[in-house]
Amino acid sequence: MKFLYVTLLLLGLHQGLLAQDIVDPKVAKSLLTPRQFEVYQESLELLKQSQEKSLTIFYLTTSELDLGAKRFNASIYKLKQKGERIEGKIILRGFPKDILGFLQAIYDKNTPGAIKIHPPIFRAFNVKRVPAYVLAYCPVGRNFAFSDCDNKFLASGDVTLSDFFSRVGDFDKSYKKYYFELIEPK
């Protein structure tokens, strides 16, 4: 009988049933070995993270526009310093010839950031001209599939992140706060 409960517990985890609190952690602990319970808890945490989404801005660009990418990183960093829960990702269509030079040009020592090379994002939005911004809500964590994001707004053209939030704020006033935080002097 215990084997049946353990099997159901693990199947429930695999199928995402735990998201609905079907299995009580006390029951799981009594049925599983310590190592199995540890894996169970880690899986629960990953499941929780995959369901939680945060504001994510994708900056679609090319390696030739390194100054814009540097400004984008600085703006995302400024919003984070002000306590905003936001992620910024620089997305390149292809691999830069001088990747080291590009990285040195866009990242200051104290300003972290994320860069990804992902041509399908450009195709998904039919982006022909860069830079472009995409406002989305994506699963929390470093590894996620772009298809899991809820994309809300796209704008292209030579604009700053503050300009982008100003334009988005014209459609949804809740984003105006980011515009004002970015234009506020340090």
N, C-alpha and C positions, 0 to 999 in steps of 0.2 A: 504494500500500500504506500509506504514511504517513497518508493521508486516512482510510483505514479504521480505523487505530488511534486517531486523534484522535476520530473519530466514536464509536467504542466507548467511549473514555475519557469523553467528555462524556455519553453515554447512561448509562454506569455511574454517574456522579456524580448524574445526574438521578434515577435509580431507587434511589439509596441503596446501591448495591453497594459503595461505597468503605468503608462501615462495617465490611465484612468484610475489609478490607485486600486487595482483589483487585488494585488498581492500585498498583504501586510508585511513590513520588514521583519517584524518579530517572528512571523510564521516562516518567512524565508530563512532567517538565521537558524531556526530550530530544524529545518529540513536539509540545509546545505552544510558541507564541510567548511572549515574556516577559509580555505582558498577559494572555494566556489562562491562563498558569501562575499568575499573581497571583489571577485570578478563581477558579481551581481551588482554590488554598490557602484563600481566603476562604470558599468553599463548604464545604470540608472542616471548617473551624473552626465554621461555623454548624451543620453536620451533627453535629459532636461535641457542641456545646452543646445541641442539641435532644434528644440522647439522654441527657444527664446530667441527673439530677433532684435537687432539694434539698427539704428540709423547708420547707413553706410553710403559714402559718396565715392563713386568711381570716377576717376579722372582719366579719360581716354586720350592718349597722346602719342607722340613719336619721340625718338631720342633727340631729334633736332630741337625740340621745344623744352630743353632742360630747365630754363629759367622759370617757365610756367609751372613745371613740376615741383621745383624748389619752393615757389610761392604757395602752391597747393599744400605741400607738407607743412610749411610754417603756419598756414591758416588752420589746418586740422589740429596741429599741436596747440595753437592758441585756444581753440574751442575746448580741447581736453583740459588745458590748464584752468579754464574757467568752470570746470566741473561738468561739462557736457559729455554725454555718453554717445560718442560718435566714432566711426571708423572711416578712415580714408585709404583708398587703394589706387595706386597709379597702375594703369593698364596699358601695356604696349601691344601694338599689333604684331611686331616681330622683334627679333633679338638684335640689340644694338651692336654695331661692329666693335665699338670700344666700350664694352659694358662697365669696365672699371672706371673709366673716365666719366661715364654717364652717372654712375652711382656717386662718385666723389663730387660731381657738380650739383646733384640735387639733395644730398643728405649732409646736413650740418652734424657736427659731433654730438650735440645734445638734442637733436630733433629726430626721433625715430620715425619710421614709416614702413609701408609695405609696397612692393612692386611685383606685378605679375605680368607675364607674357601670355596673352590669351586672345588670339584672333577671333574666336567665335563670338565674343562679346561685341566686337565691331560689326560682325554680320547680323547678330540678333537685333541690333538697333539700326542697321543700314547706315552706319556712320561712314561718310566719305571724307569729311573734313574734320580736322582736329584743331584745337582741343574740343572735347565734349565732356559734359558732366552727366552722370546718371545718379539720381537720388533713389535709394532702394532701402528696404529693410531685409537684412540678411541674417542667417543663423549666427549666433555668437560663437566665437572660436576662430582659430586660424584656418582650419580646413573646412571648407564648405563648397558646395556645388553652386555655381551661379544660377542654375535653374531653380534652386531653392529660395532665391531672393524674390521679394515682392517689389517690383520696379514701379516707381511712381512718376518720376519726371525725367525728361531728357532735354538738354539744351546744348547747342554747339555754337562755337564762335569764340572769338578772342575776348573772353570775359574772365574776371577773377571769381573766386569762390563767393566773395561777398556779393558781387553782382548776380551770381547764380541764385543765391538765397533771396535776394531782393525780387528777382523775377518769379521764383517759386512762391514767395510770400504773397504775390499778387493773386495767386490762385488758392492758396491755403495760408491764412494768416498765422498759423502756428509756427511757420518757418521764418517769419520776420525776425524773431528773437536772435537767430543765428547771424542774420545780416547786421543787426545792431551790435552784437558782441564782437563781430569782426572789424567793424569800422571804429569801434571805441578805442581810443589811445591806450597803449599798454599801461 
